[in-house]
Amino acid sequence: MKVMGIVAGRHNGNSEILVKQALTAVKDAGGEAVLINLFDYNIKPCSGCESCTIAMGKIFKEGGEYKGCIYKEKDDMEKIVNVMNECQGIIVGCPTYDLLPSSLYLSFAQRFLAYELSFRIQIGQVKEDPHTVAGLIGVGGSKHDWQTMSLEGLAATMFTQSMTVVDMYLATSVGRPGNVLIHKDYLERAYQMGKNIVEAINTPVEEQKWLGDPNLGLCPRCHSSLIYPGDEHWDGVKFNFECAVCGAGGDLVKDENGKYKFVIAENGLIRDRNINEARAVHLQEILHTRENFMSQKSEIEEEYKRFREMKFETIK
């Protein structure tokens, strides 16, 4: 059993303290624990070059060799992902700045696409599916109203690595380094997360389940609180409401106590991002959009040239 702690906050800060506390539970259970702080690594932001998705689409159609991310030999991302893909569990600790996870973490996680685990397993780059489970800790100096997309933002980065989130929680009102140490309940909760990760790892994959707060969030699938009115998908699929994180579709229903709950439709998991096959449909969408553009590219060439040549003053 191997678990990686990933910290996206300052050294000796609250995120790091809580991840260390969770990893202590892993070690107490006899597991191997490794810890990284993203500030210690060179991680370039995704440039949106499309080389990974274009190559994936081409390999699905024609076969060939996958060369991976264009930055694979220019930063530390591949080194980290390769170790992560050997772990049965990860625990992420990340500060919240203005509602969202930190930019450092998002720069890291948005590089996951070039290393999509299900694809790498399919082509033999990763020999064995680690069936990784995840625990997520959001940390901030305010209450939930200023961290409303913290856990959801973290959870939204799990899918391309096929990681199953089994626990997550928010540490609020801890703005200064070490602030969590006056909240013994936060330390106890972090230790419990570590125990939950161990329990999930030791549970057969088909029996793994959510081990966090059963009342967290609105979505019964991923426990997100972000439910929005559904839009028509590229292939015509539409639900009245959707979960912004996992993509489950359904409806908002008021129960006998006057509280709203999100009820997943009978076919509401056909866009579930937790399912590899459902995510593969998204790759089809990307390829469809690209092919549609390429078929009409000549029509906009002159206009595109005008914008390429358009210049404005910049900051010196």
Secondary structure, DSSP 8 states (H G I E B T S, - for coil): -EEEEEE-S-TTSHHHHHHHHHHHHHHHTT-EEEEEEGGGS---------HHHHHHHHHHHH-------TTTTTSSHHHHHHHHTT-SEEEEEEEEETTEE-HHHHHHHTTGGGG-HHHHHHHTSSSS----EEEEEEE-SS-GGG-TTHHHHHHTTSGGGT-EEEEEEEE-S--STTGGGG-HHHHHHHHHHHHHHHHHHTS-GGG----S-TTSSS-TTT--S-EEE----TTS---SEEETTT--EEEEEE-TTS-EEEEE-TTTTTT-TTSHHHHHHHHHHHHHHHHHHHHHGGGGHHHHHHHHT-------
